[in-house]
């Protein structure tokens, strides 16, 4: 978290450089070409990528609360007689 400002500063200058813009545009073009070429399979994979985090969040939120068992020695500690001299 300490280097977030420096990271964003560097990322800003990387993204405005013409070479990196060309590279990122080429990646996006290649990905869109792959998606259209492998249409049924790629749509299924994209669906899995979208649904998996949503299903994980739902599973974590609906998980039952953990109930810790009582300490089995607690009843013996309560019953200890007090020595009053």
PDB file of N, CA, C and O in Angstrom, chain B, residues numbered from 101:
ATOM      1  N   UNK B 101       0.821  -1.172   0.000  1.00  0.00           N
ATOM      2  CA  UNK B 101       0.000   0.000   0.000  1.00  0.00           C
ATOM      3  C   UNK B 101       0.873   1.246   0.000  1.00  0.00           C
ATOM      4  O   UNK B 101       0.442   2.326  -0.402  1.00  0.00           O
ATOM      5  N   UNK B 102       2.103   1.075   0.457  1.00  0.00           N
ATOM      6  CA  UNK B 102       2.987   2.220   0.578  1.00  0.00           C
ATOM      7  C   UNK B 102       3.420   2.730  -0.795  1.00  0.00           C
ATOM      8  O   UNK B 102       3.611   3.933  -0.974  1.00  0.00           O
ATOM      9  N   UNK B 103       3.574   1.849  -1.744  1.00  0.00           N
ATOM     10  CA  UNK B 103       4.086   2.245  -3.049  1.00  0.00           C
ATOM     11  C   UNK B 103       2.980   2.421  -4.083  1.00  0.00           C
ATOM     12  O   UNK B 103       3.265   2.461  -5.280  1.00  0.00           O
ATOM     13  N   UNK B 104       1.740   2.526  -3.655  1.00  0.00           N
ATOM     14  CA  UNK B 104       0.624   2.635  -4.587  1.00  0.00           C
ATOM     15  C   UNK B 104       0.716   3.907  -5.427  1.00  0.00           C
ATOM     16  O   UNK B 104       0.468   3.863  -6.632  1.00  0.00           O
ATOM     17  N   UNK B 105       1.063   5.020  -4.824  1.00  0.00           N
ATOM     18  CA  UNK B 105       1.192   6.274  -5.568  1.00  0.00           C
ATOM     19  C   UNK B 105       2.298   6.195  -6.612  1.00  0.00           C
ATOM     20  O   UNK B 105       2.113   6.633  -7.747  1.00  0.00           O
ATOM     21  N   UNK B 106       3.434   5.646  -6.239  1.00  0.00           N
ATOM     22  CA  UNK B 106       4.547   5.514  -7.182  1.00  0.00           C
ATOM     23  C   UNK B 106       4.186   4.546  -8.308  1.00  0.00           C
ATOM     24  O   UNK B 106       4.529   4.775  -9.467  1.00  0.00           O
ATOM     25  N   UNK B 107       3.500   3.476  -7.960  1.00  0.00           N
ATOM     26  CA  UNK B 107       3.084   2.503  -8.973  1.00  0.00           C
ATOM     27  C   UNK B 107       2.120   3.141  -9.967  1.00  0.00           C
ATOM     28  O   UNK B 107       2.264   2.946 -11.173  1.00  0.00           O
ATOM     29  N   UNK B 108       1.143   3.899  -9.483  1.00  0.00           N
ATOM     30  CA  UNK B 108       0.195   4.563 -10.381  1.00  0.00           C
ATOM     31  C   UNK B 108       0.884   5.610 -11.242  1.00  0.00           C
ATOM     32  O   UNK B 108       0.522   5.781 -12.406  1.00  0.00           O
ATOM     33  N   UNK B 109       1.865   6.311 -10.698  1.00  0.00           N
ATOM     34  CA  UNK B 109       2.626   7.306 -11.447  1.00  0.00           C
ATOM     35  C   UNK B 109       3.378   6.647 -12.608  1.00  0.00           C
ATOM     36  O   UNK B 109       3.347   7.139 -13.736  1.00  0.00           O
ATOM     37  N   UNK B 110       4.048   5.536 -12.321  1.00  0.00           N
ATOM     38  CA  UNK B 110       4.792   4.807 -13.356  1.00  0.00           C
ATOM     39  C   UNK B 110       3.823   4.222 -14.385  1.00  0.00           C
ATOM     40  O   UNK B 110       4.082   4.274 -15.587  1.00  0.00           O
ATOM     41  N   UNK B 111       2.704   3.665 -13.907  1.00  0.00           N
ATOM     42  CA  UNK B 111       1.721   3.081 -14.806  1.00  0.00           C
ATOM     43  C   UNK B 111       1.143   4.125 -15.759  1.00  0.00           C
ATOM     44  O   UNK B 111       0.901   3.827 -16.928  1.00  0.00           O
ATOM     45  N   UNK B 112       0.924   5.325 -15.277  1.00  0.00           N
ATOM     46  CA  UNK B 112       0.411   6.402 -16.122  1.00  0.00           C
ATOM     47  C   UNK B 112       1.367   6.680 -17.273  1.00  0.00           C
ATOM     48  O   UNK B 112       0.929   6.797 -18.418  1.00  0.00           O
ATOM     49  N   UNK B 113       2.660   6.789 -16.995  1.00  0.00           N
ATOM     50  CA  UNK B 113       3.629   7.077 -18.046  1.00  0.00           C
ATOM     51  C   UNK B 113       3.859   5.889 -18.975  1.00  0.00           C
ATOM     52  O   UNK B 113       4.187   6.078 -20.146  1.00  0.00           O
ATOM     53  N   UNK B 114       3.693   4.682 -18.473  1.00  0.00           N
ATOM     54  CA  UNK B 114       3.805   3.506 -19.344  1.00  0.00           C
ATOM     55  C   UNK B 114       2.643   3.487 -20.330  1.00  0.00           C
ATOM     56  O   UNK B 114       2.825   3.162 -21.503  1.00  0.00           O
ATOM     57  N   UNK B 115       1.450   3.834 -19.856  1.00  0.00           N
ATOM     58  CA  UNK B 115       0.278   3.775 -20.722  1.00  0.00           C
ATOM     59  C   UNK B 115       0.232   4.892 -21.756  1.00  0.00           C
ATOM     60  O   UNK B 115      -0.430   4.744 -22.783  1.00  0.00           O
ATOM     61  N   UNK B 116       0.923   6.013 -21.511  1.00  0.00           N
ATOM     62  CA  UNK B 116       0.879   7.082 -22.508  1.00  0.00           C
ATOM     63  C   UNK B 116       2.002   6.958 -23.530  1.00  0.00           C
ATOM     64  O   UNK B 116       2.021   7.700 -24.512  1.00  0.00           O
ATOM     65  N   UNK B 117       2.928   6.044 -23.322  1.00  0.00           N
ATOM     66  CA  UNK B 117       4.006   5.846 -24.290  1.00  0.00           C
ATOM     67  C   UNK B 117       3.445   5.186 -25.547  1.00  0.00           C
ATOM     68  O   UNK B 117       2.638   4.263 -25.438  1.00  0.00           O
ATOM     69  N   UNK B 118       3.848   5.632 -26.738  1.00  0.00           N
ATOM     70  CA  UNK B 118       3.292   5.083 -27.979  1.00  0.00           C
ATOM     71  C   UNK B 118       3.577   3.593 -28.170  1.00  0.00           C
ATOM     72  O   UNK B 118       2.728   2.869 -28.689  1.00  0.00           O
ATOM     73  N   UNK B 119       4.745   3.131 -27.762  1.00  0.00           N
ATOM     74  CA  UNK B 119       5.065   1.717 -27.934  1.00  0.00           C
ATOM     75  C   UNK B 119       4.159   0.836 -27.071  1.00  0.00           C
ATOM     76  O   UNK B 119       3.687  -0.208 -27.523  1.00  0.00           O
ATOM     77  N   UNK B 120       3.922   1.255 -25.844  1.00  0.00           N
ATOM     78  CA  UNK B 120       3.075   0.437 -24.974  1.00  0.00           C
ATOM     79  C   UNK B 120       1.617   0.505 -25.421  1.00  0.00           C
ATOM     80  O   UNK B 120       0.892  -0.482 -25.287  1.00  0.00           O
ATOM     81  N   UNK B 121       1.171   1.644 -25.947  1.00  0.00           N
ATOM     82  CA  UNK B 121      -0.191   1.733 -26.477  1.00  0.00           C
ATOM     83  C   UNK B 121      -0.360   0.789 -27.666  1.00  0.00           C
ATOM     84  O   UNK B 121      -1.379   0.110 -27.790  1.00  0.00           O
ATOM     85  N   UNK B 122       0.639   0.752 -28.531  1.00  0.00           N
ATOM     86  CA  UNK B 122       0.595  -0.138 -29.695  1.00  0.00           C
ATOM     87  C   UNK B 122       0.571  -1.600 -29.243  1.00  0.00           C
ATOM     88  O   UNK B 122      -0.180  -2.408 -29.789  1.00  0.00           O
ATOM     89  N   UNK B 123       1.384  -1.935 -28.255  1.00  0.00           N
ATOM     90  CA  UNK B 123       1.438  -3.302 -27.735  1.00  0.00           C
ATOM     91  C   UNK B 123       0.100  -3.708 -27.112  1.00  0.00           C
ATOM     92  O   UNK B 123      -0.405  -4.796 -27.385  1.00  0.00           O
ATOM     93  N   UNK B 124      -0.469  -2.843 -26.281  1.00  0.00           N
ATOM     94  CA  UNK B 124      -1.739  -3.158 -25.636  1.00  0.00           C
ATOM     95  C   UNK B 124      -2.880  -3.245 -26.643  1.00  0.00           C
ATOM     96  O   UNK B 124      -3.771  -4.081 -26.492  1.00  0.00           O
ATOM     97  N   UNK B 125      -2.866  -2.399 -27.662  1.00  0.00           N
ATOM     98  CA  UNK B 125      -3.880  -2.472 -28.699  1.00  0.00           C
ATOM     99  C   UNK B 125      -3.748  -3.778 -29.486  1.00  0.00           C
ATOM    100  O   UNK B 125      -4.752  -4.390 -29.851  1.00  0.00           O
ATOM    101  N   UNK B 126      -2.510  -4.202 -29.744  1.00  0.00           N
ATOM    102  CA  UNK B 126      -2.290  -5.488 -30.414  1.00  0.00           C
ATOM    103  C   UNK B 126      -2.793  -6.658 -29.578  1.00  0.00           C
ATOM    104  O   UNK B 126      -3.367  -7.603 -30.119  1.00  0.00           O
ATOM    105  N   UNK B 127      -2.581  -6.606 -28.255  1.00  0.00           N
ATOM    106  CA  UNK B 127      -3.108  -7.660 -27.385  1.00  0.00           C
ATOM    107  C   UNK B 127      -4.626  -7.703 -27.421  1.00  0.00           C
ATOM    108  O   UNK B 127      -5.214  -8.782 -27.497  1.00  0.00           O
ATOM    109  N   UNK B 128      -5.268  -6.544 -27.368  1.00  0.00           N
ATOM    110  CA  UNK B 128      -6.724  -6.500 -27.403  1.00  0.00           C
ATOM    111  C   UNK B 128      -7.260  -6.998 -28.743  1.00  0.00           C
ATOM    112  O   UNK B 128      -8.266  -7.707 -28.786  1.00  0.00           O
ATOM    113  N   UNK B 129      -6.597  -6.634 -29.825  1.00  0.00           N
ATOM    114  CA  UNK B 129      -7.024  -7.091 -31.148  1.00  0.00           C
ATOM    115  C   UNK B 129      -6.862  -8.607 -31.275  1.00  0.00           C
ATOM    116  O   UNK B 129      -7.738  -9.287 -31.810  1.00  0.00           O
ATOM    117  N   UNK B 130      -5.754  -9.122 -30.787  1.00  0.00           N
ATOM    118  CA  UNK B 130      -5.529 -10.574 -30.824  1.00  0.00           C
ATOM    119  C   UNK B 130      -6.540 -11.326 -29.974  1.00  0.00           C
ATOM    120  O   UNK B 130      -7.012 -12.393 -30.367  1.00  0.00           O
ATOM    121  N   UNK B 131      -6.876 -10.775 -28.806  1.00  0.00           N
ATOM    122  CA  UNK B 131      -7.857 -11.432 -27.943  1.00  0.00           C
ATOM    123  C   UNK B 131      -9.232 -11.427 -28.589  1.00  0.00           C
ATOM    124  O   UNK B 131      -9.950 -12.426 -28.532  1.00  0.00           O
ATOM    125  N   UNK B 132      -9.605 -10.310 -29.203  1.00  0.00           N
ATOM    126  CA  UNK B 132     -10.918 -10.271 -29.848  1.00  0.00           C
ATOM    127  C   UNK B 132     -10.963 -11.203 -31.065  1.00  0.00           C
ATOM    128  O   UNK B 132     -12.000 -11.802 -31.348  1.00  0.00           O
ATOM    129  N   UNK B 133      -9.851 -11.324 -31.778  1.00  0.00           N
ATOM    130  CA  UNK B 133      -9.800 -12.256 -32.910  1.00  0.00           C
ATOM    131  C   UNK B 133      -9.910 -13.701 -32.423  1.00  0.00           C
ATOM    132  O   UNK B 133     -10.588 -14.519 -33.045  1.00  0.00           O
ATOM    133  N   UNK B 134      -9.243 -14.012 -31.309  1.00  0.00           N
ATOM    134  CA  UNK B 134      -9.321 -15.368 -30.759  1.00  0.00           C
ATOM    135  C   UNK B 134     -10.739 -15.680 -30.310  1.00  0.00           C
ATOM    136  O   UNK B 134     -11.229 -16.789 -30.520  1.00  0.00           O
ATOM    137  N   UNK B 135     -11.406 -14.700 -29.688  1.00  0.00           N
ATOM    138  CA  UNK B 135     -12.778 -14.917 -29.211  1.00  0.00           C
ATOM    139  C   UNK B 135     -13.714 -15.202 -30.383  1.00  0.00           C
ATOM    140  O   UNK B 135     -14.565 -16.088 -30.295  1.00  0.00           O
ATOM    141  N   UNK B 136     -13.563 -14.463 -31.472  1.00  0.00           N
ATOM    142  CA  UNK B 136     -14.459 -14.697 -32.610  1.00  0.00           C
ATOM    143  C   UNK B 136     -14.106 -15.982 -33.357  1.00  0.00           C
ATOM    144  O   UNK B 136     -14.995 -16.650 -33.886  1.00  0.00           O
ATOM    145  N   UNK B 137     -12.821 -16.338 -33.407  1.00  0.00           N
ATOM    146  CA  UNK B 137     -12.431 -17.577 -34.099  1.00  0.00           C
ATOM    147  C   UNK B 137     -12.904 -18.822 -33.351  1.00  0.00           C
ATOM    148  O   UNK B 137     -13.335 -19.791 -33.977  1.00  0.00           O
ATOM    149  N   UNK B 138     -12.829 -18.808 -32.055  1.00  0.00           N
ATOM    150  CA  UNK B 138     -13.202 -19.949 -31.228  1.00  0.00           C
ATOM    151  C   UNK B 138     -14.540 -19.668 -30.528  1.00  0.00           C
ATOM    152  O   UNK B 138     -14.668 -19.888 -29.323  1.00  0.00           O
ATOM    153  N   UNK B 139     -15.500 -19.201 -31.256  1.00  0.00           N
ATOM    154  CA  UNK B 139     -16.742 -18.642 -30.715  1.00  0.00           C
ATOM    155  C   UNK B 139     -17.441 -19.501 -29.661  1.00  0.00           C
ATOM    156  O   UNK B 139     -17.612 -19.004 -28.547  1.00  0.00           O
ATOM    157  N   UNK B 140     -17.847 -20.704 -29.902  1.00  0.00           N
ATOM    158  CA  UNK B 140     -18.601 -21.391 -28.835  1.00  0.00           C
ATOM    159  C   UNK B 140     -17.752 -21.673 -27.596  1.00  0.00           C
ATOM    160  O   UNK B 140     -18.209 -21.481 -26.469  1.00  0.00           O
ATOM    161  N   UNK B 141     -16.520 -22.127 -27.807  1.00  0.00           N
ATOM    162  CA  UNK B 141     -15.657 -22.452 -26.679  1.00  0.00           C
ATOM    163  C   UNK B 141     -15.244 -21.198 -25.921  1.00  0.00           C
ATOM    164  O   UNK B 141     -15.236 -21.194 -24.690  1.00  0.00           O
ATOM    165  N   UNK B 142     -14.902 -20.138 -26.639  1.00  0.00           N
ATOM    166  CA  UNK B 142     -14.445 -18.930 -25.968  1.00  0.00           C
ATOM    167  C   UNK B 142     -15.563 -18.276 -25.162  1.00  0.00           C
ATOM    168  O   UNK B 142     -15.306 -17.724 -24.092  1.00  0.00           O
ATOM    169  N   UNK B 143     -16.791 -18.328 -25.657  1.00  0.00           N
ATOM    170  CA  UNK B 143     -17.900 -17.762 -24.891  1.00  0.00           C
ATOM    171  C   UNK B 143     -18.136 -18.561 -23.618  1.00  0.00           C
ATOM    172  O   UNK B 143     -18.451 -17.997 -22.570  1.00  0.00           O
ATOM    173  N   UNK B 144     -17.983 -19.871 -23.715  1.00  0.00           N
ATOM    174  CA  UNK B 144     -18.128 -20.713 -22.533  1.00  0.00           C
ATOM    175  C   UNK B 144     -17.028 -20.406 -21.511  1.00  0.00           C
ATOM    176  O   UNK B 144     -17.300 -20.332 -20.313  1.00  0.00           O
ATOM    177  N   UNK B 145     -15.802 -20.228 -21.976  1.00  0.00           N
ATOM    178  CA  UNK B 145     -14.698 -19.882 -21.063  1.00  0.00           C
ATOM    179  C   UNK B 145     -14.906 -18.508 -20.433  1.00  0.00           C
ATOM    180  O   UNK B 145     -14.638 -18.331 -19.245  1.00  0.00           O
ATOM    181  N   UNK B 146     -15.376 -17.539 -21.206  1.00  0.00           N
ATOM    182  CA  UNK B 146     -15.665 -16.221 -20.651  1.00  0.00           C
ATOM    183  C   UNK B 146     -16.786 -16.286 -19.626  1.00  0.00           C
ATOM    184  O   UNK B 146     -16.751 -15.577 -18.620  1.00  0.00           O
ATOM    185  N   UNK B 147     -17.771 -17.123 -19.873  1.00  0.00           N
ATOM    186  CA  UNK B 147     -18.855 -17.301 -18.915  1.00  0.00           C
ATOM    187  C   UNK B 147     -18.334 -17.879 -17.602  1.00  0.00           C
ATOM    188  O   UNK B 147     -18.752 -17.455 -16.525  1.00  0.00           O
ATOM    189  N   UNK B 148     -17.428 -18.840 -17.692  1.00  0.00           N
ATOM    190  CA  UNK B 148     -16.826 -19.420 -16.488  1.00  0.00           C
ATOM    191  C   UNK B 148     -16.030 -18.349 -15.737  1.00  0.00           C
ATOM    192  O   UNK B 148     -16.102 -18.276 -14.510  1.00  0.00           O
ATOM    193  N   UNK B 149     -15.276 -17.524 -16.456  1.00  0.00           N
ATOM    194  CA  UNK B 149     -14.488 -16.477 -15.808  1.00  0.00           C
ATOM    195  C   UNK B 149     -15.355 -15.433 -15.111  1.00  0.00           C
ATOM    196  O   UNK B 149     -14.931 -14.836 -14.121  1.00  0.00           O
ATOM    197  N   UNK B 150     -16.542 -15.213 -15.613  1.00  0.00           N
ATOM    198  CA  UNK B 150     -17.434 -14.234 -14.995  1.00  0.00           C
ATOM    199  C   UNK B 150     -18.213 -14.854 -13.838  1.00  0.00           C
ATOM    200  O   UNK B 150     -18.398 -14.209 -12.806  1.00  0.00           O
ATOM    201  N   UNK B 151     -18.668 -16.087 -13.994  1.00  0.00           N
ATOM    202  CA  UNK B 151     -19.521 -16.707 -12.993  1.00  0.00           C
ATOM    203  C   UNK B 151     -18.726 -17.218 -11.786  1.00  0.00           C
ATOM    204  O   UNK B 151     -19.253 -17.212 -10.673  1.00  0.00           O
ATOM    205  N   UNK B 152     -17.497 -17.652 -11.966  1.00  0.00           N
ATOM    206  CA  UNK B 152     -16.723 -18.241 -10.870  1.00  0.00           C
ATOM    207  C   UNK B 152     -16.520 -17.279  -9.698  1.00  0.00           C
ATOM    208  O   UNK B 152     -16.742 -17.689  -8.558  1.00  0.00           O
ATOM    209  N   UNK B 153     -16.113 -16.026  -9.912  1.00  0.00           N
ATOM    210  CA  UNK B 153     -15.982 -15.133  -8.748  1.00  0.00           C
ATOM    211  C   UNK B 153     -17.323 -14.835  -8.077  1.00  0.00           C
ATOM    212  O   UNK B 153     -17.395 -14.718  -6.854  1.00  0.00           O
ATOM    213  N   UNK B 154     -18.374 -14.712  -8.870  1.00  0.00           N
ATOM    214  CA  UNK B 154     -19.695 -14.450  -8.296  1.00  0.00           C
ATOM    215  C   UNK B 154     -20.141 -15.634  -7.447  1.00  0.00           C
ATOM    216  O   UNK B 154     -20.683 -15.446  -6.358  1.00  0.00           O
ATOM    217  N   UNK B 155     -19.918 -16.842  -7.933  1.00  0.00           N
ATOM    218  CA  UNK B 155     -20.278 -18.033  -7.165  1.00  0.00           C
ATOM    219  C   UNK B 155     -19.433 -18.135  -5.892  1.00  0.00           C
ATOM    220  O   UNK B 155     -19.942 -18.527  -4.842  1.00  0.00           O
ATOM    221  N   UNK B 156     -18.167 -17.790  -5.976  1.00  0.00           N
ATOM    222  CA  UNK B 156     -17.316 -17.818  -4.791  1.00  0.00           C
ATOM    223  C   UNK B 156     -17.753 -16.816  -3.735  1.00  0.00           C
ATOM    224  O   UNK B 156     -17.767 -17.126  -2.544  1.00  0.00           O
ATOM    225  N   UNK B 157     -18.109 -15.617  -4.171  1.00  0.00           N
ATOM    226  CA  UNK B 157     -18.591 -14.603  -3.228  1.00  0.00           C
ATOM    227  C   UNK B 157     -19.889 -15.063  -2.577  1.00  0.00           C
ATOM    228  O   UNK B 157     -20.072 -14.901  -1.370  1.00  0.00           O
ATOM    229  N   UNK B 158     -20.782 -15.634  -3.365  1.00  0.00           N
ATOM    230  CA  UNK B 158     -22.042 -16.134  -2.807  1.00  0.00           C
ATOM    231  C   UNK B 158     -21.790 -17.254  -1.805  1.00  0.00           C
ATOM    232  O   UNK B 158     -22.438 -17.306  -0.759  1.00  0.00           O
ATOM    233  N   UNK B 159     -20.862 -18.147  -2.112  1.00  0.00           N
ATOM    234  CA  UNK B 159     -20.574 -19.253  -1.221  1.00  0.00           C
ATOM    235  C   UNK B 159     -19.967 -18.752   0.093  1.00  0.00           C
ATOM    236  O   UNK B 159     -20.303 -19.264   1.161  1.00  0.00           O
ATOM    237  N   UNK B 160     -19.088 -17.769   0.026  1.00  0.00           N
ATOM    238  CA  UNK B 160     -18.476 -17.237   1.242  1.00  0.00           C
ATOM    239  C   UNK B 160     -19.509 -16.513   2.100  1.00  0.00           C
ATOM    240  O   UNK B 160     -19.501 -16.645   3.324  1.00  0.00           O
ATOM    241  N   UNK B 161     -20.401 -15.748   1.462  1.00  0.00           N
ATOM    242  CA  UNK B 161     -21.409 -15.014   2.231  1.00  0.00           C
ATOM    243  C   UNK B 161     -22.463 -15.926   2.830  1.00  0.00           C
ATOM    244  O   UNK B 161     -23.019 -15.600   3.878  1.00  0.00           O
ATOM    245  N   UNK B 162     -22.757 -17.053   2.206  1.00  0.00           N
ATOM    246  CA  UNK B 162     -23.796 -17.942   2.717  1.00  0.00           C
ATOM    247  C   UNK B 162     -23.231 -19.092   3.548  1.00  0.00           C
ATOM    248  O   UNK B 162     -23.980 -19.990   3.932  1.00  0.00           O
ATOM    249  N   UNK B 163     -21.946 -19.086   3.832  1.00  0.00           N
ATOM    250  CA  UNK B 163     -21.327 -20.146   4.603  1.00  0.00           C
ATOM    251  C   UNK B 163     -21.835 -20.076   6.043  1.00  0.00           C
ATOM    252  O   UNK B 163     -21.947 -18.981   6.595  1.00  0.00           O
ATOM    253  N   UNK B 164     -22.141 -21.211   6.661  1.00  0.00           N
ATOM    254  CA  UNK B 164     -22.662 -21.158   8.039  1.00  0.00           C
ATOM    255  C   UNK B 164     -21.594 -20.674   9.020  1.00  0.00           C
ATOM    256  O   UNK B 164     -20.396 -20.887   8.830  1.00  0.00           O
ATOM    257  N   UNK B 165     -22.075 -20.019  10.068  1.00  0.00           N
ATOM    258  CA  UNK B 165     -21.161 -19.505  11.098  1.00  0.00           C
ATOM    259  C   UNK B 165     -20.516 -20.664  11.846  1.00  0.00           C
ATOM    260  O   UNK B 165     -21.138 -21.710  12.035  1.00  0.00           O
ATOM    261  N   UNK B 166     -19.303 -20.484  12.260  1.00  0.00           N
ATOM    262  CA  UNK B 166     -18.603 -21.515  13.014  1.00  0.00           C
ATOM    263  C   UNK B 166     -19.030 -21.418  14.471  1.00  0.00           C
ATOM    264  O   UNK B 166     -19.002 -20.342  15.069  1.00  0.00           O
ATOM    265  N   UNK B 167     -19.414 -22.529  15.021  1.00  0.00           N
ATOM    266  CA  UNK B 167     -19.803 -22.583  16.426  1.00  0.00           C
ATOM    267  C   UNK B 167     -18.717 -23.339  17.172  1.00  0.00           C
ATOM    268  O   UNK B 167     -18.510 -24.532  16.951  1.00  0.00           O
ATOM    269  N   UNK B 168     -18.032 -22.637  18.053  1.00  0.00           N
ATOM    270  CA  UNK B 168     -16.979 -23.274  18.831  1.00  0.00           C
ATOM    271  C   UNK B 168     -17.601 -24.029  19.999  1.00  0.00           C
ATOM    272  O   UNK B 168     -18.484 -23.500  20.674  1.00  0.00           O
ATOM    273  N   UNK B 169     -17.158 -25.245  20.245  1.00  0.00           N
ATOM    274  CA  UNK B 169     -17.701 -25.990  21.387  1.00  0.00           C
ATOM    275  C   UNK B 169     -17.226 -25.367  22.697  1.00  0.00           C
ATOM    276  O   UNK B 169     -16.180 -24.721  22.761  1.00  0.00           O
ATOM    277  N   UNK B 170     -18.013 -25.580  23.716  1.00  0.00           N
ATOM    278  CA  UNK B 170     -17.617 -25.073  25.033  1.00  0.00           C
ATOM    279  C   UNK B 170     -16.370 -25.798  25.510  1.00  0.00           C
ATOM    280  O   UNK B 170     -16.076 -26.916  25.088  1.00  0.00           O
ATOM    281  N   UNK B 171     -15.660 -25.145  26.384  1.00  0.00           N
ATOM    282  CA  UNK B 171     -14.465 -25.736  26.959  1.00  0.00           C
ATOM    283  C   UNK B 171     -14.890 -26.870  27.890  1.00  0.00           C
ATOM    284  O   UNK B 171     -15.629 -26.620  28.842  1.00  0.00           O
ATOM    285  N   UNK B 172     -14.451 -28.100  27.651  1.00  0.00           N
ATOM    286  CA  UNK B 172     -14.902 -29.211  28.491  1.00  0.00           C
ATOM    287  C   UNK B 172     -14.382 -29.115  29.929  1.00  0.00           C
ATOM    288  O   UNK B 172     -14.966 -29.718  30.829  1.00  0.00           O
ATOM    289  N   UNK B 173     -13.323 -28.387  30.156  1.00  0.00           N
ATOM    290  CA  UNK B 173     -12.780 -28.269  31.517  1.00  0.00           C
ATOM    291  C   UNK B 173     -13.383 -27.098  32.280  1.00  0.00           C
ATOM    292  O   UNK B 173     -13.064 -26.898  33.452  1.00  0.00           O
ATOM    293  N   UNK B 174     -14.238 -26.332  31.645  1.00  0.00           N
ATOM    294  CA  UNK B 174     -14.799 -25.157  32.307  1.00  0.00           C
ATOM    295  C   UNK B 174     -15.653 -25.552  33.503  1.00  0.00           C
ATOM    296  O   UNK B 174     -15.654 -24.840  34.507  1.00  0.00           O
ATOM    297  N   UNK B 175     -16.375 -26.659  33.431  1.00  0.00           N
ATOM    298  CA  UNK B 175     -17.225 -27.051  34.559  1.00  0.00           C
ATOM    299  C   UNK B 175     -16.394 -27.447  35.772  1.00  0.00           C
ATOM    300  O   UNK B 175     -16.836 -27.259  36.905  1.00  0.00           O
ATOM    301  N   UNK B 176     -15.214 -27.984  35.562  1.00  0.00           N
ATOM    302  CA  UNK B 176     -14.354 -28.336  36.688  1.00  0.00           C
ATOM    303  C   UNK B 176     -13.744 -27.101  37.314  1.00  0.00           C
ATOM    304  O   UNK B 176     -13.518 -27.073  38.524  1.00  0.00           O
ATOM    305  N   UNK B 177     -13.479 -26.107  36.542  1.00  0.00           N
ATOM    306  CA  UNK B 177     -12.909 -24.875  37.085  1.00  0.00           C
ATOM    307  C   UNK B 177     -13.944 -24.121  37.908  1.00  0.00           C
ATOM    308  O   UNK B 177     -13.598 -23.479  38.900  1.00  0.00           O
ATOM    309  N   UNK B 178     -15.215 -24.192  37.506  1.00  0.00           N
ATOM    310  CA  UNK B 178     -16.252 -23.511  38.259  1.00  0.00           C
ATOM    311  C   UNK B 178     -16.512 -24.205  39.601  1.00  0.00           C
ATOM    312  O   UNK B 178     -16.870 -23.541  40.573  1.00  0.00           O
ATOM    313  N   UNK B 179     -16.343 -25.498  39.667  1.00  0.00           N
ATOM    314  CA  UNK B 179     -16.678 -26.267  40.863  1.00  0.00           C
ATOM    315  C   UNK B 179     -15.527 -26.358  41.854  1.00  0.00           C
ATOM    316  O   UNK B 179     -15.669 -26.982  42.905  1.00  0.00           O
ATOM    317  N   UNK B 180     -14.414 -25.760  41.542  1.00  0.00           N
ATOM    318  CA  UNK B 180     -13.285 -25.830  42.480  1.00  0.00           C
ATOM    319  C   UNK B 180     -13.625 -25.056  43.750  1.00  0.00           C
ATOM    320  O   UNK B 180     -14.017 -23.891  43.681  1.00  0.00           O
ATOM    321  N   UNK B 181     -13.479 -25.682  44.883  1.00  0.00           N
ATOM    322  CA  UNK B 181     -13.795 -24.977  46.145  1.00  0.00           C
ATOM    323  C   UNK B 181     -12.744 -23.916  46.427  1.00  0.00           C
ATOM    324  O   UNK B 181     -11.562 -24.073  46.120  1.00  0.00           O
ATOM    325  N   UNK B 182     -13.206 -22.861  47.008  1.00  0.00           N
ATOM    326  CA  UNK B 182     -12.285 -21.791  47.391  1.00  0.00           C
ATOM    327  C   UNK B 182     -11.783 -22.058  48.800  1.00  0.00           C
ATOM    328  O   UNK B 182     -12.576 -22.278  49.716  1.00  0.00           O
ATOM    329  N   UNK B 183     -10.506 -22.041  48.968  1.00  0.00           N
ATOM    330  CA  UNK B 183      -9.930 -22.204  50.309  1.00  0.00           C
ATOM    331  C   UNK B 183      -9.873 -20.856  50.973  1.00  0.00           C
ATOM    332  O   UNK B 183      -9.107 -19.978  50.578  1.00  0.00           O
ATOM    333  N   UNK B 184     -10.692 -20.706  51.985  1.00  0.00           N
ATOM    334  CA  UNK B 184     -10.651 -19.447  52.730  1.00  0.00           C
ATOM    335  C   UNK B 184     -10.093 -19.756  54.111  1.00  0.00           C
ATOM    336  O   UNK B 184     -10.709 -20.479  54.895  1.00  0.00           O
ATOM    337  N   UNK B 185      -8.972 -19.226  54.387  1.00  0.00           N
ATOM    338  CA  UNK B 185      -8.350 -19.453  55.684  1.00  0.00           C
ATOM    339  C   UNK B 185      -8.540 -18.265  56.564  1.00  0.00           C
ATOM    340  O   UNK B 185      -8.083 -18.264  57.707  1.00  0.00           O
TER     341      UNK B 185
END
